[in-house]
Amino acid sequence: MTGVGVGLVLGIGLFCIWWSFWLRDEQSASSAVPRKAGLVSRLSDELAQAGFDAVTPRSLLGACLMAFVLIFLLFAATTKVVPVAVCFALMAGYAPILLVRMRARRRRAVMRDLWPDVVDNIGSAVRAGLALPEALSQLTIRGPQELRPAFAAFAEDYRATGRFQECLDRLKERLSDPVADRLIESLRIAREVGGSDLGRLLRTLSAFLREDARTRAELETRQGWTVNAARLAVAAPWIVLAMLSSRPDSLQAYSSPAGVLVLAIGAALSLVAYRVMVRVGRLPEEGRVLR
């Protein structure tokens, strides 16, 4: 019995050692490869960046489904050509997401010019002797108009709970902005470990943000015509097809298998060409890496 017990303990110990190696490998792999945000997470960030805080990703997807069904029924009833109705219904179903992304992109461009002022205000408050919670709360009055509601909500949360870390997490979710993530994490570290380099860090960050905004504005102005040309080139054939839908007799050819194949190939080529043109002509957006 003593030998069996020793062997059992030895086996359990070896198994725990083997298991710990596997856990360490999984943790190192997960830390080395960042996880990509899912569809719901990306839609949630884009809704927050677009200013639609009251809209949830499920509501947005529901609006896409409703638009798809309504446009499909409308075109199917007027043209009597199901493939054409499906094409326009797919465009209508994607339209709400496209509008949200366009508005989010415009607001990110606006916010890009506002963040340096936010950082300067926080730096001025810190140099004046205010604590970090008060420095963020005073942005309710002194901060840019577009960002005041988020910082006002932070001030209310902090007055109600007094938990700075949790209030910072809620502020990150309300803003859903890469620049805000960097700023908030910098303030979090400064709050936890202290130090006298916070003012220098904020000044460096403000100068970097101004330079980045100026460079992006120049490049977007030069490359804007490429994106507009891509949109026009993709929209032109479908506008012609929509105009032909006023004469249902001219669309009967698309009811045949050859017509369906033409529509499928045209839609695929339009999508690929648009994505390639936009990828070439648009500057890459900074992702959120400090969620």
C-alpha positions in Angstrom: 0.0 0.0 0.0 2.9 2.3 0.7 4.3 1.8 -2.7 0.9 2.4 -4.4 0.5 5.6 -2.5 3.9 6.9 -3.4 3.4 5.9 -7.0 0.0 7.7 -7.0 1.4 10.9 -5.5 4.3 10.8 -7.9 1.9 10.3 -10.9 -0.3 13.2 -9.7 2.8 15.4 -9.3 4.1 14.6 -12.8 0.6 15.2 -14.2 0.5 18.7 -12.6 3.9 19.5 -13.9 2.9 18.5 -17.4 -0.4 20.4 -17.1 1.4 23.6 -16.0 3.6 23.5 -19.1 0.6 23.3 -21.3 -1.1 26.2 -19.5 2.0 28.3 -19.9 2.2 27.6 -23.6 -1.5 28.6 -24.1 -1.0 31.8 -22.1 2.1 32.7 -24.0 0.3 32.0 -27.3 -2.7 34.1 -26.3 -0.4 37.0 -25.2 1.7 36.8 -28.3 -1.2 36.9 -30.7 -3.8 39.6 -30.0 -7.4 38.6 -30.4 -9.3 40.3 -33.1 -12.5 42.0 -32.0 -15.7 40.3 -33.1 -18.5 41.7 -35.2 -20.6 42.7 -32.2 -17.6 44.4 -30.5 -16.6 46.3 -33.7 -20.2 47.4 -34.2 -20.4 48.6 -30.6 -17.3 50.6 -31.0 -18.5 52.2 -34.2 -21.9 53.0 -32.7 -20.1 54.8 -29.8 -17.8 56.6 -32.2 -20.7 57.7 -34.3 -22.5 59.1 -31.3 -25.4 56.5 -31.3 -24.9 55.5 -27.7 -28.6 54.5 -27.3 -28.4 52.0 -30.3 -27.2 48.5 -29.6 -25.5 46.2 -32.2 -28.6 44.0 -32.2 -30.8 47.0 -33.0 -28.5 47.9 -35.9 -28.5 44.4 -37.3 -32.3 44.4 -36.9 -32.5 47.6 -38.9 -30.4 46.0 -41.6 -32.7 43.0 -41.7 -35.8 45.2 -41.9 -34.2 47.3 -44.7 -33.3 44.1 -46.6 -36.9 42.7 -46.4 -38.6 46.0 -47.3 -36.5 46.7 -50.3 -36.7 43.1 -51.5 -40.5 43.2 -51.3 -40.6 46.6 -53.0 -38.4 45.6 -56.0 -39.9 42.1 -56.2 -43.4 43.6 -56.5 -42.5 46.4 -59.0 -40.0 44.6 -61.2 -41.1 40.9 -60.9 -37.4 40.0 -61.2 -36.2 38.3 -58.0 -32.4 38.4 -58.7 -32.5 42.2 -59.2 -34.6 42.5 -56.0 -32.0 40.5 -54.1 -29.1 42.7 -55.3 -30.8 45.9 -54.2 -32.0 44.3 -51.0 -28.4 43.4 -50.1 -27.3 47.0 -50.7 -30.2 48.3 -48.6 -29.4 45.8 -45.8 -25.8 46.9 -45.7 -26.7 50.6 -45.8 -27.3 51.1 -42.0 -23.9 49.7 -41.2 -22.3 51.8 -43.9 -24.0 55.0 -42.6 -22.8 54.2 -39.1 -19.2 53.7 -40.3 -19.2 56.8 -42.4 -20.5 58.9 -39.5 -18.0 57.2 -37.1 -15.1 58.0 -39.6 -16.2 61.6 -39.8 -16.4 62.0 -36.0 -13.0 60.3 -35.5 -11.6 62.9 -37.9 -13.2 65.6 -35.8 -12.1 64.1 -32.5 -8.5 63.7 -33.8 -8.3 67.5 -33.7 -9.9 67.8 -30.3 -7.7 65.3 -28.3 -4.6 67.5 -28.1 -6.8 70.2 -26.3 -8.1 67.5 -23.9 -4.5 66.4 -23.1 -3.4 70.1 -22.6 -6.3 70.7 -20.3 -5.5 67.6 -18.2 -1.8 68.6 -18.1 -2.7 72.2 -17.0 -5.0 70.8 -14.2 -2.3 68.4 -13.0 0.3 71.2 -12.9 -2.2 73.3 -11.0 -2.3 70.6 -8.3 -5.6 68.9 -9.0 -5.9 65.2 -8.6 -6.5 63.0 -11.6 -10.2 62.5 -11.0 -10.7 66.3 -10.6 -8.6 66.9 -13.7 -10.9 64.7 -15.7 -14.0 66.0 -14.2 -13.2 69.6 -15.0 -13.3 68.7 -18.7 -17.1 68.8 -18.2 -16.7 72.6 -18.3 -13.3 73.3 -20.0 -13.2 70.4 -22.4 -14.4 70.4 -26.1 -18.1 70.5 -26.5 -18.3 67.1 -28.3 -16.5 65.3 -25.4 -18.2 67.0 -22.5 -21.1 64.5 -22.1 -18.6 61.6 -21.7 -16.6 63.4 -19.0 -19.7 64.6 -17.3 -20.8 60.9 -17.0 -17.4 60.1 -15.6 -17.7 62.8 -13.0 -21.1 61.5 -11.9 -19.8 58.0 -11.7 -16.8 59.1 -9.6 -19.0 61.1 -7.2 -21.4 58.2 -6.8 -18.8 55.4 -6.4 -15.4 57.0 -5.7 -13.8 54.1 -7.6 -11.4 55.6 -10.1 -10.4 52.5 -12.0 -14.0 51.4 -12.6 -14.9 54.9 -13.7 -12.0 54.9 -16.2 -13.3 51.6 -17.6 -16.7 53.1 -18.2 -15.2 56.2 -19.7 -13.2 54.0 -22.2 -16.4 52.2 -23.2 -18.3 55.5 -23.7 -15.5 57.0 -25.9 -14.4 53.8 -27.7 -11.5 55.7 -29.2 -7.9 54.5 -29.7 -6.5 57.9 -28.5 -8.7 57.8 -25.4 -7.5 54.3 -24.7 -3.9 55.5 -24.6 -4.7 58.5 -22.6 -6.8 56.6 -20.0 -4.2 53.9 -19.6 -1.5 56.5 -19.1 -3.6 58.1 -16.4 -4.3 54.7 -14.8 -0.6 53.9 -14.6 0.2 57.3 -13.2 -2.5 56.9 -10.6 -1.3 53.4 -9.5 2.5 54.0 -9.5 2.8 57.7 -9.2 5.8 59.6 -10.4 6.7 63.1 -11.6 6.8 62.3 -15.4 3.1 62.7 -16.0 3.3 66.3 -17.1 6.1 65.4 -19.5 4.2 62.4 -20.8 1.1 64.5 -21.5 3.1 67.2 -23.3 4.7 64.6 -25.5 1.4 63.0 -26.2 -0.2 66.3 -27.1 2.6 67.2 -29.5 2.4 63.7 -31.1 -1.4 64.0 -31.6 -1.1 67.4 -33.2 1.5 66.2 -35.6 -0.4 63.1 -36.4 -3.7 65.0 -37.0 -1.9 67.5 -39.3 -0.2 64.8 -41.3 -3.4 62.8 -41.7 -5.4 65.8 -42.8 -2.9 66.6 -45.6 -2.9 63.0 -46.8 -6.6 62.6 -46.7 -7.1 65.8 -48.7 -4.7 64.4 -51.4 -6.2 61.0 -51.5 -9.9 61.9 -51.1 -10.4 62.0 -54.9 -9.4 58.3 -55.1 -12.1 57.2 -52.6 -14.7 59.4 -54.3 -13.8 57.9 -57.7 -14.1 54.4 -56.3 -17.6 55.1 -55.0 -18.7 56.7 -58.2 -17.3 53.8 -60.3 -19.1 51.2 -58.2 -22.4 53.1 -58.0 -22.7 54.0 -61.7 -23.7 50.5 -63.1 -26.2 50.0 -60.2 -27.7 53.4 -60.7 -28.3 52.4 -64.4 -29.8 49.2 -63.3 -32.1 51.0 -60.8 -33.2 53.3 -63.7 -34.0 50.3 -65.8 -36.1 48.9 -63.1 -38.7 51.6 -64.0 -39.3 49.5 -67.1 -39.8 45.9 -65.9 -39.8 44.5 -69.4 -36.2 45.4 -69.9 -35.2 43.4 -66.8 -36.7 40.1 -67.8 -33.4 39.0 -69.2 -32.0 38.9 -65.6 -34.5 36.2 -64.7 -32.6 33.6 -66.7 -29.6 31.7 -65.4 -27.3 33.7 -67.6 -28.7 37.0 -66.2 -28.3 35.7 -62.7 -24.7 34.9 -63.5 -24.1 38.3 -64.9 -25.5 40.0 -61.8 -23.4 37.7 -59.5 -20.2 38.4 -61.4 -21.0 42.2 -61.6 -21.6 42.3 -57.8 -18.5 40.4 -57.0 -16.3 42.5 -59.3 -17.8 45.7 -57.9 -17.2 44.6 -54.3 -13.6 43.5 -54.9 -12.8 46.6 -57.0 -14.3 48.9 -54.4 -12.5 47.2 -51.5 -9.2 47.3 -53.3 -9.6 51.0 -54.3 -10.6 52.0 -50.8 -7.7 50.0 -49.3 -5.3 51.8 -51.6 -6.7 55.2 -51.2 -7.6 55.4 -47.6 -5.2 55.7 -44.7 -5.3 52.9 -42.2 -7.3 53.5 -39.0 -5.7 53.0 -35.7 -7.2 50.1 -33.9 -8.0 49.7 -30.2 -5.3 47.7 -28.6 -5.9 48.6 -24.9 -9.4 47.3 -24.4 
